[in-house]
Amino acid sequence: MSEDMKESMLGALENVIDPELGIDIVNLGLVYEVDLDEEGLATVTMTLTSMGCPLGPVIVDQVNTALGELPEVKKVDVNIVWQPTWSKDMMSRYAKMALGIR
């Protein structure tokens, strides 16, 4: 997968907003890896801010929708993982500033 394609996928995922925090999943550091194979299967390895996050299915639906808008993507597979455990340290500077975290 090209670096441009990776950027396009991450760009699309920046449209997926975590409903609880109001910041996109990329800047929150929830997306660990994106990949696209030759058949157009996009694989997203990501986590949620908490294991009991009731909005998990909503976020997964939004990931599917966001990546589905890219012409290269035929199918999306969202892989939710709990390792490594998400922490505030994974957030971008932008997300930390927006949430008032130092």
C-alpha positions in Angstrom: 0.0 0.0 0.0 1.3 3.4 -0.9 2.0 6.2 1.6 -0.6 8.3 -0.3 -3.2 5.6 0.1 -2.5 5.4 3.8 -2.8 9.2 4.1 -6.1 9.1 2.2 -7.5 6.4 4.6 -6.4 8.3 7.7 -7.9 11.5 6.2 -11.2 9.7 5.7 -11.0 8.4 9.3 -10.6 11.9 10.6 -14.3 12.4 9.7 -15.2 9.7 12.3 -15.8 11.6 15.5 -15.8 9.9 18.9 -19.3 11.0 20.2 -18.2 11.1 23.8 -15.1 13.3 23.3 -16.1 15.2 20.1 -12.7 14.6 18.6 -11.9 12.4 15.6 -10.5 8.9 16.1 -7.2 9.6 14.4 -6.3 12.6 16.6 -7.5 10.6 19.6 -4.9 8.0 18.7 -7.5 5.2 18.5 -6.4 4.1 15.0 -3.3 1.8 15.3 -3.0 0.6 11.7 -4.7 0.9 8.3 -4.0 -1.4 5.4 -5.5 -2.0 1.9 -4.9 -5.2 0.0 -5.0 -5.6 -3.8 -8.6 -6.7 -3.8 -9.7 -3.5 -2.1 -10.2 -4.9 1.4 -9.4 -2.1 3.9 -8.3 -3.4 7.3 -8.4 -1.0 10.2 -6.9 -2.0 13.5 -8.1 0.3 16.2 -9.2 0.5 19.8 -11.9 2.4 21.8 -11.4 4.8 24.7 -12.9 2.2 27.1 -13.7 -1.5 26.9 -17.3 -0.9 27.9 -17.7 1.9 25.3 -21.4 1.7 24.3 -20.7 3.6 21.2 -18.3 1.0 19.7 -20.8 -0.2 17.1 -21.6 3.4 16.1 -17.9 4.2 15.6 -17.4 1.0 13.6 -20.3 1.9 11.3 -18.8 5.4 10.8 -15.4 3.8 10.0 -17.1 1.6 7.4 -18.9 4.6 5.9 -15.9 6.9 5.9 -13.6 4.4 4.1 -16.4 3.2 1.8 -16.3 6.7 0.2 -12.8 6.0 -1.1 -13.0 4.5 -4.7 -10.1 2.1 -4.0 -12.0 0.5 -1.0 -14.4 -2.3 -1.8 -14.8 -3.8 1.7 -13.9 -2.7 5.2 -12.8 -4.9 8.1 -12.6 -3.2 11.4 -10.5 -5.0 14.0 -11.0 -3.8 17.5 -8.1 -4.6 19.8 -7.4 -3.9 23.5 -3.6 -4.1 23.2 -1.8 -1.8 23.4 -4.2 -0.2 25.9 -5.3 3.3 24.8 -4.2 6.2 27.0 -4.3 10.0 26.8 -0.6 9.9 25.8 -1.6 8.5 22.4 -3.7 11.6 21.5 -2.3 14.3 19.1 -1.3 17.7 20.4 -4.4 19.0 18.8 -6.7 16.6 20.7 -5.0 17.3 24.0 -5.3 21.1 23.5 -9.0 20.7 22.5 -9.7 18.7 25.6 -7.6 20.9 27.9 -5.1 18.1 28.7 -1.4 18.9 29.2 
